[in-house]
């Protein structure tokens, strides 16, 4: 079964793109732990679409060189 993952990320405003990414990140663990394979596949695909769009829009994003060593 194929699922439509949503609006084309290129058509989203910056605010909508951030909102969509935030929603995915909030639901990630629940989808991983409890979603059927189709939901998890859909989550992977949508995450890749949105993150690819983010990287295209913000190639000079602020990068914290200590990010890998920080505990959150």
C-alpha positions as CSV (number, residue, x, y, z in Angstrom):
1,X,0.0,0.0,0.0
2,X,1.4,3.4,-1.0
3,X,0.9,6.5,1.2
4,X,1.0,10.1,0.2
5,X,3.5,11.7,2.6
6,X,2.0,15.2,2.4
7,X,2.6,18.5,0.8
8,X,5.7,18.8,-1.4
9,X,8.3,20.3,1.0
10,X,9.3,22.8,-1.7
11,X,5.8,24.3,-1.5
12,X,6.0,24.9,2.3
13,X,6.9,28.2,3.8
14,X,9.9,28.2,6.2
15,X,7.6,28.3,9.2
16,X,5.6,25.3,7.8
17,X,8.8,23.4,7.1
18,X,10.0,23.9,10.7
19,X,6.5,22.9,12.0
20,X,6.5,19.7,9.9
21,X,10.0,18.8,11.0
22,X,9.1,19.4,14.6
23,X,6.0,17.2,14.3
24,X,8.0,14.4,12.8
25,X,10.6,14.5,15.5
26,X,7.9,14.5,18.3
27,X,6.3,11.4,16.8
28,X,9.5,9.5,15.8
29,X,9.9,7.3,18.9
30,X,6.2,6.3,19.0
31,X,6.3,5.5,15.3
32,X,9.5,3.4,15.7
33,X,8.1,1.5,18.7
34,X,4.5,1.1,17.8
35,X,3.9,1.8,14.1
36,X,3.4,-0.8,11.5
37,X,6.1,-1.2,8.9
38,X,4.1,1.0,6.4
39,X,3.9,3.9,9.0
40,X,7.6,3.6,9.7
41,X,8.5,3.5,6.0
42,X,6.3,6.6,5.5
43,X,8.0,8.3,8.4
44,X,11.5,7.6,7.0
45,X,10.4,8.9,3.6
46,X,8.8,12.1,4.9
47,X,11.8,12.8,7.2
48,X,14.2,12.5,4.2
49,X,12.0,14.8,2.1
50,X,11.7,17.5,4.7
51,X,15.4,17.3,5.9
52,X,16.6,17.5,2.2
53,X,14.5,20.6,1.7
54,X,15.8,22.1,4.9
55,X,19.4,21.5,3.8
56,X,18.7,23.0,0.4
57,X,17.2,26.1,1.9
58,X,19.8,26.5,4.7
59,X,23.1,25.2,3.4
60,X,24.9,27.7,5.7
61,X,23.1,26.6,8.8
62,X,24.7,27.3,12.1
63,X,26.9,24.3,13.0
64,X,28.1,23.8,16.6
65,X,31.5,22.2,16.3
66,X,31.0,20.7,19.8
67,X,27.6,19.2,19.1
68,X,28.8,15.6,19.1
69,X,30.3,16.0,22.6
70,X,27.5,17.9,24.2
71,X,25.0,16.1,26.5
72,X,21.4,17.2,26.3
